[in-house]
Amino acid sequence: MQTDHKKRVLVTGAAGFLGSHLVDRMLVEGNEVVGIDNLITGLELNLEDAKKNNAFTFVNADVIAPPETYLPDGFTPDLIFHLASPASPPRYQQHPVETYLVNSLGTHNLLQYILSSTPEARFVYASTSEVYGDPKEHPQKETYWGNVNPNGIRSCYDESKRYGEMVCGVHNRDFDVDVRIMRIFNTYGPRMNPVDGRAIPNFVQWALKNEPMQIYGDGSQTRSLCYVDDLIEGITLLATIDSARGETVNLGNPYEVTMLQLAELIKKATGSTSVLEHGHPMPGDDPTRRKPDISKAKSLLNWEPKVSFEEGLGKTVEYFKQTMT
C-alpha cells in the first residue's frame, strides 16, 4: 500500500447509496478513485459530483467478473472497498442470483486479484448486520454467530454475506491479505433509492404525500439508525488504521426505535397528515430486533456516531423533497 497521502482506490457498488458517498470522501482526501457499478440497483445520478473530478473514473461493469477484465489500463489499486450488492430486501429478492454471486464469487475474484497483482493492497468488505439474522443476542456483538435461515427468502443476501466473510477470513489467515470486514447496520440519508422498499424511504415518501403510512405487523420490530456521514467516517477509519487488519467491526448507531416510533417521528418531521395503517403482513424472516454493540469500534477505531437522528432525518427529508419535485 502506498505510504504517501494519495492512494489508488477502487470502490465497487460506487453508484449505490453508500458507495457514492464513499467515492466522494475518497476524492475529498485527494485520492485517485475508480468506481465500478452495473447499475442494477445503483443510480448513476449519485455520482454526478464525482464525475466533475478528474481523479474519478466510472466503469459500468459487473464485479462478478475478474477485475482485470474491467479495471482501466494502468490502474492497480492500493485500497479496495467491496460494497457491490443489492442491499434492500425487495431489491435482492428481485435479483437473488446476482446478489449471491457478487458476495461470493465477486469477493473471491477481488481477493485473488490482490494476491496476483497488488499483494500490499487493503481490502475492506461490506458485510451486514443481516449476518446476525433474527438475533437471540441483544445488542449484537461481533462474537455472536447469528440466527439465520439458510434457505429463506432473505438467504440470497444474508448467507452470501456470511460466505463473503468466510472468503475474507481464508485470504487473511492463509494468504496474509490485509482484509477488514465491516458489519453495516441500518443507515439512512441523502441518495437513498426512493424505490428500494426500506422503512425510511417508504415512510418519508408516504408522509410527504400525506398518504397512509403502512405498518407491518404490530410495529414493535426495531431498527438502529445511523446517518450516512457517520458511517462513512467509520468506514474510512477502518480502512486506514493499521491495527484494524484482519478485524471484523460493527458499524452502526445504537439509537434503536420501533417502526411505530419511526413512523411517528417522520410524520412529525414532515408535518404530515398521514394516518398510520396497521396490520400489513410482516415480510418473510424479518428480524424483530436490531441494535449494534459498538464497543469494538469505539476501542479500535475511536469511532462512534455523532449526528443525532433529528438532524439526520431533517437532511434526509429535504433530500426527498427535492427529488420528488
GULUMTOR-543332 format. One record per residue: x, y, z of N, C-alpha, C, O in turn. Coordinates in steps of 0.1 Angstrom, whole numbers, padded with zeros to 4 digits, always signed. Atoms other than C-alpha are relative to their C-alpha. Example, Ala and Ser with C-alpha at 12.3 -4.5 7.8 and 13.67 -1.06 7.14 Angstrom:
// residues 2
+0009-0012+0000+0123-0045+0078+0009+0012+0000+0019+0012+0007-0009-0011+0000+0137-0011+0071-0008+0011+0008-0003+0022+0009
***
This chain:
// residues 325
+0008-0012+0000+0000+0000+0000+0009+0012+0000+0019+0013+0007-0008-0012+0000+0013+0035-0008+0001+0006+0013-0008+0005+0022-0002-0007-0013+0028+0054+0021-0003+0015-0001-0005+0021+0009+0004-0014+0000+0020+0089+0007-0015+0001+0001-0022-0008+0002+0014-0002-0003-0013+0105+0011-0009-0005-0011-0019-0011-0009+0009+0004+0011-0027+0099-0024+0001-0015-0002+0012-0021-0003+0001+0014+0003-0039+0064-0030-0008-0003-0012-0016+0006-0017+0009+0004+0011-0054+0045-0059-0011-0009+0007-0008-0020+0012+0011+0006-0007-0088+0035-0046-0011-0006-0010-0015+0001-0019+0010+0007+0008-0113+0010-0061-0012-0001+0009-0012-0006+0020+0013+0002-0008-0150+0012-0049-0009-0007-0009-0013-0003-0020+0011+0008+0007-0174-0015-0061-0013+0004+0006-0014+0007+0017+0013-0005-0005-0210-0006-0059+0000+0015+0001-0007+0021+0010-0003-0014-0002-0199+0030-0065-0013+0009-0002-0013+0020+0003+0012-0008+0002-0233+0043-0077-0011-0002+0010-0022+0003+0009+0010+0002-0010-0252+0030-0047+0000+0011+0010+0008+0020+0010+0002-0010-0011-0263+0050-0016+0013+0001+0007+0019+0013+0008-0012-0001-0008-0232+0042+0005+0012+0001-0009+0021+0009-0006-0011-0001+0009-0208+0037-0024+0003+0014-0005+0015+0018-0006-0002-0013+0006-0213+0071-0039+0005+0010+0011+0013+0019+0008-0005-0008-0011-0208+0088-0005+0015-0003+0003+0023+0006+0006-0014+0004-0003-0176+0068+0000+0009+0005-0011+0020+0010-0009-0008-0005+0011-0164+0078-0035+0003+0015+0003+0014+0019+0001-0002-0015-0002-0169+0115-0026+0010+0002+0011+0019+0011+0010-0009-0001-0011-0150+0110+0007+0014-0003-0005+0024+0004-0001-0013+0004+0005-0121+0093-0011+0006+0011-0009+0018+0014-0009-0005-0011+0008-0119+0122-0036+0004+0012+0008+0013+0019+0005-0003-0011-0009-0120+0148-0009+0014-0001+0006+0021+0009+0008-0013+0002-0006-0090+0132+0006+0012-0001-0010+0023-0003-0007-0010-0002+0010-0071+0136-0027+0004-0013-0007+0015-0013-0013-0004+0013+0006-0071+0100-0039-0005-0001-0015-0013+0007-0019+0005+0004+0014-0074+0086-0075-0010-0011+0002-0007-0021+0008+0011+0009-0003-0107+0067-0075-0006-0006-0013-0009+0002-0022+0007+0006+0010-0122+0042-0098-0013-0007+0006-0012-0014+0016+0013+0006-0005-0159+0033-0093-0006-0009-0010-0007-0006-0021+0006+0011+0008-0175+0001-0106-0014-0002+0004-0017-0003+0016+0014+0003-0003-0212-0005-0108-0007-0004-0013-0004+0001-0024+0008+0004+0012-0235-0024-0132-0014+0006+0000-0022+0004-0009+0012-0009+0000-0264-0001-0122-0013-0008+0001-0024-0004-0003+0013+0007-0002-0289-0029-0114-0008+0006+0011-0020+0005+0011+0008-0007-0011-0298-0011-0082+0007+0014+0002+0000+0023+0008-0006-0013-0002-0273+0018-0082-0005+0011-0010-0011+0007-0020+0005-0011+0008-0281+0052-0097+0012+0009-0004+0019+0014+0004-0012-0007+0005-0255+0069-0119-0001+0015+0004+0009+0022+0005+0002-0014-0005-0270+0103-0108+0007+0002+0013+0011+0013+0016-0006-0001-0012-0255+0096-0074+0015+0004-0001+0021+0010+0008-0014-0003+0003-0220+0101-0090+0001+0013-0008+0012+0016-0013+0000-0013+0008-0229+0135-0106+0012+0009+0005+0019+0014-0004-0011-0008-0005-0205+0154-0083+0014-0006-0003+0023+0000-0007-0013+0007+0002-0177+0128-0085+0005+0001-0014+0017+0002-0017-0004-0001+0014-0178+0129-0123+0006+0013-0004+0013+0014-0015-0006-0013+0003-0168+0165-0122+0015+0001+0004+0022+0010+0001-0013+0000-0005-0135+0155-0106+0009-0009-0009+0005-0020-0012-0008+0008+0010-0107+0144-0130+0007-0012+0006+0012-0020-0001-0006+0011-0007-0094+0120-0103-0009-0012+0001-0006-0022+0006+0010+0010-0001-0125+0099-0107-0003-0006-0014-0005+0001-0024+0004+0007+0013-0133+0072-0134-0011-0009+0004-0010-0017+0013+0011+0009-0002-0166+0054-0136+0000-0011-0011+0002-0008-0022+0001+0012+0009-0168+0019-0152-0013-0007+0002-0015-0012+0013+0012+0008-0001-0201+0003-0159+0004-0015-0003+0006-0019-0014-0005+0014+0001-0192-0034-0152-0006-0008+0011-0010-0002+0021+0005+0009-0010-0202-0064-0132+0012-0005+0007+0021-0012+0001-0012+0004-0008-0177-0071-0104+0000-0015+0003+0008-0020+0010-0001+0014-0001-0186-0108-0105+0012-0005-0009+0018-0015-0006-0011+0004+0010-0161-0109-0134+0014+0003+0007+0015+0011+0016-0013-0003-0005-0123-0109-0127+0003+0014-0002+0000+0020-0012-0002-0014+0001-0111-0074-0120+0009+0004-0012+0007+0015-0017-0008-0003+0011-0085-0075-0148-0008+0002-0013-0003+0008-0023+0008-0001+0012-0114-0076-0173-0007+0014+0000-0012+0018-0010+0007-0013+0000-0129-0042-0161+0008+0012+0005+0004+0023+0003-0008-0011-0006-0101-0022-0144+0006+0008-0012+0011+0002-0022-0006-0008+0010-0088+0007-0165+0015-0004-0002+0022-0008+0008-0014+0003+0002-0053+0001-0181+0009+0009+0009+0007+0021+0010-0010-0007-0008-0025+0010-0157-0005+0003+0014+0003+0009+0022+0006-0003-0014-0048+0013-0126+0002-0013+0008-0005-0023+0006-0002+0011-0010-0036-0010-0098-0003+0005+0014+0004+0013+0019+0004-0006-0012-0055-0003-0066+0009-0003+0012+0014-0014+0014-0006+0002-0013-0039+0002-0032-0010-0004+0011-0007-0010+0021+0010+0001-0010-0072+0001-0014-0013-0004-0008-0017+0003-0017+0013+0004+0006-0104-0018-0024-0011+0000+0010-0010-0007+0021+0012+0001-0008-0138-0012-0009-0010-0008-0008-0014-0004-0019+0010+0008+0007-0162-0040-0019-0014+0002+0006-0018-0005+0015+0014-0003-0004-0197-0026-0015-0010-0005-0010-0022-0003-0007+0010+0003+0010-0213-0040-0046-0009-0011+0004-0005-0023+0007+0010+0010-0003-0245-0059-0038-0013+0008+0002-0014+0018+0009+0013-0005-0005-0282-0051-0037-0001-0002+0015+0004-0012+0020+0000+0000-0015-0290-0043-0001-0013+0000+0007-0014-0002+0019+0013+0000-0006-0327-0039+0004-0007-0013-0003-0006-0018-0014+0007+0013+0003-0349-0070+0007-0008+0000-0013-0006-0010-0020+0007+0002+0013-0372-0062-0023+0010-0001-0011+0007-0008-0021-0009+0000+0012-0342-0055-0045+0009-0013-0001+0011-0018-0012-0007+0012+0001-0321-0085-0036-0009-0012-0002-0004-0022-0008+0009+0011+0004-0351-0107-0038-0004+0000-0014-0008-0010-0020+0002-0002+0015-0356-0093-0073+0012-0005-0008+0010-0009-0019-0012+0004+0007-0320-0101-0081+0008-0010+0009+0019-0007+0012-0007+0009-0009-0311-0132-0060+0013-0006-0005+0022-0007+0003-0012+0006+0005-0286-0148-0083+0012+0011+0000+0023+0008+0004-0010-0010+0000-0267-0115-0089+0005+0003+0014+0017+0006+0016-0004-0003-0014-0267-0109-0051+0009-0011+0006+0019-0007+0011-0009+0010-0007-0253-0143-0040+0013-0001-0008+0023-0005-0002-0013+0001+0007-0227-0142-0068+0010+0012+0003+0022+0009+0004-0009-0011-0003-0214-0107-0061+0007-0001+0014+0018+0004+0015-0005+0001-0014-0209-0115-0024+0009-0012+0001+0017-0013+0010-0008+0012-0001-0193-0149-0031+0011+0000-0010+0022+0002-0007-0010+0001+0011-0176-0152-0065+0007+0014-0002+0019+0015-0004-0005-0013+0001-0172-0114-0067+0011+0003+0010+0022+0008+0007-0010-0002-0011-0154-0113-0033+0012-0009-0003+0024-0004-0001-0012+0009+0003-0132-0143-0043+0008+0006-0011+0021+0006-0010-0008-0005+0011-0122-0128-0076+0008+0013+0004+0020+0014-0001-0008-0012-0004-0112-0095-0060+0012-0003+0009+0023+0002+0007-0011+0004-0009-0091-0112-0033+0011-0008-0008+0023-0006-0005-0009+0006+0009-0075-0134-0059+0008+0010-0008+0020+0008-0011-0007-0011+0007-0066-0103-0079+0010+0006+0009+0021+0009+0004-0010-0006-0009-0049-0088-0049+0012-0009+0001+0023-0005+0000-0011+0010-0001-0028-0120-0045+0009+0001-0012+0021+0000-0011-0008+0001+0012-0017-0119-0081+0006+0013-0005+0016+0013-0011-0004-0013+0006-0014-0082-0088+0004+0011+0009+0012+0019+0006-0003-0011-0009-0012-0060-0058-0001-0005+0015-0009-0001+0023+0001+0007-0013-0004-0080-0026+0001+0009+0012-0003+0004+0023+0000-0009-0011+0001-0050-0004-0013+0008+0002-0014+0016+0011+0012-0007+0000-0034-0037-0011-0008-0004+0013-0007-0015+0018+0010+0003-0011-0060-0034+0017-0014-0003-0006-0018+0004-0016+0013+0004+0005-0094-0050+0012-0010+0002+0011-0009-0004+0021+0011-0002-0010-0125-0037+0030-0013-0005-0005-0018-0001-0016+0012+0007+0005-0155-0059+0027-0013+0005+0008-0013+0006+0020+0012-0004-0006-0190-0046+0033-0009-0012+0003-0016-0016-0006+0009+0010-0005-0208-0072+0053-0012+0008+0006-0014+0019+0003+0013-0006-0004-0241-0065+0071-0004-0006+0014+0000-0016+0018+0007+0005-0013-0260-0068+0104-0009-0012-0003-0012-0019+0006+0009+0011+0003-0281-0093+0085+0007-0014+0002+0000-0024+0002-0007+0012-0003-0254-0119+0092-0004-0005+0014-0003-0017+0017+0005+0004-0013-0269-0120+0127-0014-0006-0001-0019-0012+0009+0013+0006+0002-0303-0130+0113-0010+0007+0010-0010+0019+0013+0009-0004-0010-0332-0127+0138+0007-0003+0014+0005-0014+0019-0010+0003-0011-0308-0124+0168-0007-0004+0013-0017+0001+0018+0003+0004-0014-0311-0142+0201+0008+0007+0010+0007+0005+0022-0008-0009-0009-0285-0118+0215-0003+0014-0003-0004+0018-0015+0003-0014+0002-0292-0082+0220+0006+0009+0011+0005+0006+0023-0004-0004+0014-0274-0059+0213+0009-0011-0006+0014-0019+0001-0008+0010+0006-0254-0078+0188+0015+0003+0000+0019+0014-0004-0014-0002+0000-0216-0082+0193+0006-0008-0012+0000-0017-0018-0007+0007+0011-0191-0093+0166+0002-0015+0003+0004-0022-0006-0002+0015-0003-0186-0126+0185-0012-0008-0001-0012-0020-0001+0013+0008+0001-0223-0136+0180+0000-0006-0014+0002+0001-0024+0000+0007+0013-0226-0162+0153-0013+0001-0008-0014-0003-0020+0012-0002+0007-0262-0154+0144-0010-0011+0000-0008-0022+0005+0012+0009+0000-0296-0170+0139-0006+0002-0014-0016+0009-0015+0003-0003+0014-0300-0171+0101-0007-0013-0006-0003-0024-0004+0006+0011+0008-0324-0192+0080+0008-0002-0013+0008+0007-0022-0009+0002+0011-0300-0207+0054-0007-0002-0013+0000-0001-0024+0007+0002+0013-0327-0213+0028-0013+0008+0000-0023+0004-0006+0012-0008-0001-0352-0185+0035+0000+0010-0011+0009+0011-0020+0002-0010+0011-0364-0156+0013+0011+0010+0000+0014+0017-0010-0011-0010+0000-0335-0134+0025+0014-0006-0001+0024+0001+0000-0013+0007-0001-0308-0160+0024+0010+0003-0012+0022+0002-0010-0009-0004+0011-0295-0149-0010+0009+0011+0004+0020+0013-0002-0007-0012-0005-0283-0118+0008+0008-0004+0013+0020-0003+0013-0007+0001-0013-0275-0127+0044+0010-0012+0000+0020-0011+0006-0009+0011+0000-0260-0161+0037+0012+0002-0010+0023-0002-0007-0011-0003+0009-0239-0148+0008+0009+0010+0006+0021+0010+0004-0009-0009-0008-0226-0120+0031+0008-0008+0010+0020-0005+0011-0008+0009-0009-0216-0147+0056+0010-0008-0008+0022-0009-0003-0009+0007+0008-0200-0166+0028+0012+0009-0004+0024+0005-0003-0010-0010+0004-0181-0135+0017+0009+0003+0012+0021+0004+0010-0009-0001-0012-0168-0131+0053+0009-0012+0001+0021-0010+0004-0009+0012+0000-0155-0167+0051+0011+0002-0010+0022-0002-0007-0010-0002+0011-0137-0159+0018+0011+0010+0005+0023+0008+0003-0010-0010-0005-0121-0128+0035+0008-0007+0011+0021-0005+0011-0008+0006-0010-0111-0149+0065+0011-0010-0005+0022-0010+0000-0010+0010+0006-0094-0176+0044+0012+0008-0006+0023+0004-0004-0011-0007+0007-0074-0150+0024+0008+0008+0010+0020+0010+0008-0008-0006-0010-0064-0132+0056+0009-0010+0007+0021-0008+0009-0008+0010-0008-0053-0163+0075+0010-0008-0008+0021-0010-0004-0008+0009+0008-0040-0185+0047+0010+0007-0010+0020+0002-0014-0008-0007+0010-0026-0159+0023+0005+0014+0004+0011+0021-0003-0005-0013-0006-0019-0129+0046-0004+0012-0008+0003+0022-0008+0005-0012+0006-0041-0105+0027-0005+0009+0011-0011+0005+0021+0005-0010-0010-0049-0073+0046-0015+0003-0002-0019+0011-0011+0014-0001+0001-0086-0077+0050-0007+0006+0012-0002+0003+0024+0008-0006-0011-0111-0057+0071-0014-0002-0003-0018+0001-0014+0015+0002+0002-0148-0066+0075-0008+0009+0008-0006+0010+0020+0009-0009-0007-0174-0041+0084-0014-0005-0001-0019-0008-0012+0014+0004+0000-0208-0052+0095-0009+0012+0002-0010+0018+0012+0008-0013+0001-0231-0023+0085-0014-0002+0005-0021-0011+0000+0014+0000-0004-0263-0017+0104-0007+0011-0007-0002+0018-0015+0009-0009+0008-0292+0003+0091+0005+0014-0001+0008+0020+0010-0006-0013+0002-0280+0035+0076-0010+0008-0009-0017+0002-0018+0009-0008+0008-0300+0064+0061+0006+0014-0003+0017+0017+0002-0005-0013+0003-0295+0098+0045-0003+0003-0015-0009-0005-0022+0002-0004+0014-0295+0116+0011+0006-0011-0009+0016-0017-0006-0003+0009+0010-0292+0094-0020-0006-0014+0002-0003-0023-0005+0007+0013-0001-0312+0065-0006-0010-0001-0012-0016+0008-0016+0008+0002+0011-0330+0050-0035-0015+0000+0004-0019-0007+0013+0014-0002-0005-0367+0061-0032-0008-0012-0002-0019-0013+0004+0009+0011+0002-0380+0028-0045+0006-0013+0005+0003-0024+0001-0006+0012-0004-0358+0004-0026-0008-0008+0011-0004-0019+0014+0010+0008-0008-0386-0006-0002+0004+0000+0015-0003-0007+0023-0003+0000-0014-0369+0002+0031-0008+0010+0008-0015+0019+0002+0009-0007-0008-0386+0018+0060+0001+0015-0002-0010+0022-0004+0000-0015+0000-0373+0054+0059-0004+0005-0014-0012+0015-0014+0005-0006+0013-0377+0060+0021-0015-0002-0001-0022+0007-0006+0014+0003+0001-0412+0044+0023-0007+0010+0009-0017+0017+0004+0007-0009-0009-0423+0064+0054+0001+0015-0004-0009+0022-0004-0002-0014+0003-0408+0097+0042-0009+0004-0013-0015+0014-0013+0008-0003+0012-0425+0095+0008-0015+0000+0003-0022+0009-0002+0015+0000-0004-0459+0085+0022-0003+0012+0008-0014+0018+0005+0002-0012-0008-0456+0113+0047-0001+0013-0008-0010+0021-0006+0000-0012+0008-0447+0139+0022-0012+0001-0010-0017+0012-0013+0012+0000+0009-0477+0129+0000-0012-0001+0008-0023-0001+0003+0012+0002-0009-0500+0126+0031-0008-0012-0003-0020-0013-0002+0007+0013+0003-0507+0090+0021+0001-0008+0013+0010-0006+0021-0001+0009-0011-0513+0062+0046+0014-0006+0002+0020-0010-0008-0013+0006-0003-0481+0050+0063-0002-0014+0005-0007-0016+0015+0003+0014-0002-0481+0012+0062+0009-0005+0011+0021-0004+0011-0007+0006-0011-0471-0006+0094-0001-0015-0001-0012-0020-0002+0000+0015+0001-0460-0042+0091-0001-0006+0014+0006-0002+0023+0002+0007-0013-0471-0065+0119-0006+0010+0010-0014+0019+0006+0005-0010-0010-0478-0046+0152+0010+0012+0001+0007+0021+0010-0009-0011+0000-0449-0022+0145+0010+0000+0011+0017+0010+0014-0009+0000-0011-0429-0033+0175+0014-0004-0003+0023-0003+0005-0014+0004+0004-0399-0046+0155+0009+0013+0000+0004+0024-0003-0009-0012-0001-0369-0023+0159+0011-0001-0010+0015-0011-0016-0012-0001+0007-0340-0010+0139+0008+0011+0007+0003+0020+0014-0009-0010-0005-0310+0011+0149+0005+0008-0012+0010+0002-0022-0001-0008+0012-0304+0040+0125+0012+0009+0001+0013+0017+0011-0012-0008+0001-0271+0056+0116+0000+0009-0012-0003+0005-0023+0000-0009+0011-0267+0087+0095+0012-0003-0009+0023-0007-0004-0010+0004+0009-0246+0082+0064+0014+0006+0002+0024-0001+0001-0013-0006-0002-0219+0107+0072+0008-0007+0011+0020-0008+0011-0006+0007-0011-0212+0089+0105+0006-0013-0005+0017-0017-0002-0004+0013+0005-0210+0056+0087+0013+0001-0009+0022-0007-0007-0011-0002+0009-0186+0069+0060+0013+0003+0008+0024-0002+0005-0012-0003-0009-0163+0082+0088+0005-0013+0006+0017-0016+0007-0004+0013-0006-0163+0047+0104+0007-0009-0010+0017-0015-0007-0006+0008+0011-0155+0030+0071+0014+0005-0003+0023-0003-0005-0014-0006+0003-0126+0054+0064+0010-0003+0011+0021-0007+0008-0009+0003-0011-0111+0048+0099+0003-0015-0001+0015-0019+0001-0003+0014+0001-0115+0010+0094+0010-0003-0010+0019-0012-0009-0009+0003+0012-0096+0012+0061+0014+0006+0003+0024+0001-0003-0012-0007-0001-0068+0034+0074+0008-0003+0013+0020-0001+0013-0007+0003-0012-0059+0023+0109+0007-0014-0001+0000-0024-0003-0008+0012+0002-0031-0003+0108-0005-0012+0009-0005-0023+0004+0003+0011-0010-0043-0023+0139-0014-0006-0004-0018-0016+0003+0013+0006+0004-0077-0030+0121+0002-0011-0010-0008-0018-0014-0003+0011+0010-0060-0055+0098-0006-0013+0006-0003-0017+0017+0005+0013-0004-0079-0088+0100-0012+0000+0009-0017-0010+0013+0011-0002-0010-0107-0074+0122-0014+0001-0007-0015+0005-0018+0014-0001+0004-0145-0076+0119-0006+0010+0010-0005+0008+0022+0004-0011-0009-0162-0045+0133-0015+0004-0004-0018+0006-0016+0013-0005+0002-0198-0035+0137+0001+0015-0002+0008+0022+0005+0002-0015+0002-0206+0000+0123-0015+0003-0001-0022-0001-0010+0014-0004+0000-0239+0015+0132-0003+0008+0012+0007+0011+0020+0003-0009-0012-0257+0037+0157-0009-0008+0009-0020-0014+0005+0008+0007-0009-0271+0021+0188-0014+0006+0003-0022+0001+0010+0013-0006-0001-0301+0045+0186-0011-0009-0006-0012-0010-0018+0009+0010+0004-0329+0020+0185-0015+0005+0001-0018+0011+0011+0015-0004+0000-0366+0027+0175-0008-0011-0005-0004-0019-0013+0009+0009+0006-0396+0007+0168-0005+0006-0013-0004+0018-0015+0006-0005+0013-0413+0010+0134-0011+0010+0003-0013+0019-0005+0010-0010-0004-0442+0027+0151+0006+0013+0004+0001+0024+0000-0007-0012-0004-0419+0052+0167+0006+0008-0012+0005+0020-0013-0006-0006+0012-0401+0058+0134-0011+0007-0008-0008+0018-0013+0011-0006+0008-0434+0064+0116-0004+0013+0006-0007+0023-0001+0004-0012-0007-0444+0090+0142+0010+0011-0001+0006+0022-0003-0010-0011+0001-0411+0108+0141+0001+0006-0014+0002+0018-0015+0000-0005+0014-0412+0110+0103-0013+0009-0002-0012+0019-0009+0012-0008+0002-0448+0122+0104+0001+0014+0006-0003+0024+0000-0003-0013-0007-0438+0149+0129+0009+0009-0008+0007+0021-0010-0011-0007+0007-0407+0159+0109-0005+0006-0013+0000+0017-0017+0005-0004+0013-0427+0163+0077-0012+0009+0001-0017+0014-0009+0013-0007-0002-0458+0179+0092-0011-0006-0007-0020+0000-0012+0010+0008+0008-0478+0152+0075-0013-0002+0007-0014-0002+0020+0014+0004-0005-0515+0144+0079-0002-0015-0002-0014-0019-0001+0002+0014+0002-0509+0108+0071-0005-0008+0012-0002-0004+0023+0004+0009-0011-0526+0081+0091+0009-0012+0000+0014-0016-0011-0007+0012-0001-0508+0050+0103-0009-0012-0003-0019-0013+0004+0008+0011+0005-0522+0020+0085+0005-0013+0006+0015-0018+0000-0005+0012-0007-0518-0011+0108-0004-0013-0008-0013-0013-0016+0005+0014+0004-0520-0048+0100+0006-0005-0013+0001-0016-0017-0006+0005+0012-0499-0052+0069+0009-0012+0004+0016-0012+0014-0008+0012-0004-0482-0087+0069+0015+0003+0000+0020+0010-0008-0015-0001-0002-0446-0090+0081+0007-0006-0012+0002-0017-0017-0008+0007+0011-0421-0097+0053+0007-0013+0006+0009-0014+0018-0006+0013-0005-0405-0132+0055+0013+0002+0006+0022+0009+0001-0013+0000-0007-0377-0137+0080+0005+0014+0004+0016+0016+0006-0004-0013-0004-0378-0101+0090+0005+0000+0015-0003-0005+0023-0005+0000-0013-0356-0095+0121-0010+0008+0009-0014+0018+0005+0008-0008-0009-0376-0084+0152+0007+0010+0007+0001+0020+0012-0008-0011-0007-0347-0065+0168+0013+0001-0006+0019-0009-0012-0013-0003+0006-0316-0049+0156+0007+0011+0007+0001+0022+0007-0008-0010-0007-0290-0030+0176+0014-0004+0001+0017-0015+0007-0014+0004+0000-0252-0030+0173+0006+0003+0014+0003+0013+0021-0009-0003-0011-0228-0033+0202+0012+0006-0007+0019-0001-0015-0011-0006+0007-0201-0008+0190+0012+0002+0009+0020+0011+0007-0011-0001-0009-0177-0013+0219+0013-0001-0008+0023+0006-0005-0012+0002+0008-0151-0026+0194+0004+0012-0009+0015+0015-0009-0002-0012+0008-0155+0003+0171+0006+0012+0008+0014+0019+0003-0005-0011-0009-0150+0027+0200+0014-0002+0004+0022+0007+0003-0014+0003-0005-0118+0010+0212+0010-0001-0011+0021+0004-0009-0010+0002+0011-0102+0000+0179+0001+0012-0009+0012+0015-0013+0000-0011+0010-0112+0030+0157-0002+0013+0007-0001+0024+0000+0004-0012-0006-0121+0056+0183-0011+0007-0007-0011+0019-0010+0011-0004+0009-0153+0059+0164-0014-0002+0008-0016-0013+0014+0014+0002-0003-0189+0065+0174-0008+0010-0007-0003+0021-0010+0008-0009+0007-0218+0082+0157-0002+0013+0007-0002+0014+0020+0001-0014-0006-0222+0120+0163-0013+0007-0005-0017+0016+0002+0012-0007+0005-0252+0130+0142-0013-0005+0006-0015-0017+0006+0013+0004-0007-0285+0130+0161-0010-0004-0011-0009+0000-0023+0010+0004+0009-0315+0113+0145-0008+0012-0005-0012+0012-0017+0008-0012+0004-0334+0146+0144+0008+0007-0011+0001+0011-0021-0007-0007+0011-0306+0163+0124+0001-0008-0013-0001-0003-0023-0002+0008+0012-0300+0134+0101-0014-0002-0008-0014-0002-0020+0014+0002+0007-0338+0129+0094-0003+0013-0007-0009+0012-0018+0003-0012+0007-0341+0166+0086+0007+0001-0013+0001+0005-0023-0008-0001+0013-0314+0164+0059-0006-0011-0010-0006-0008-0022+0006+0010+0008-0330+0132+0046-0013+0004-0006-0016+0002-0018+0013-0005+0004-0364+0147+0044+0001+0011-0011-0006+0011-0021-0003-0010+0010-0350+0177+0025+0004-0006-0013+0000-0001-0024-0004+0007+0012-0334+0154+0000-0012-0006-0007-0013-0004-0020+0011+0007+0007-0366+0135-0007-0010+0011-0005-0016+0009-0015+0008-0011+0005-0385+0168-0010+0005+0005-0014-0003+0007-0023-0005-0005+0013-0361+0179-0038-0001-0011-0011-0004-0007-0022+0000+0010+0010-0361+0145-0056-0015-0003-0004-0017-0008-0015+0014+0003+0003-0399+0143-0055-0007+0012-0008-0018+0010-0013+0006-0011+0007-0405+0177-0071+0003+0000-0015-0001+0009-0023
***
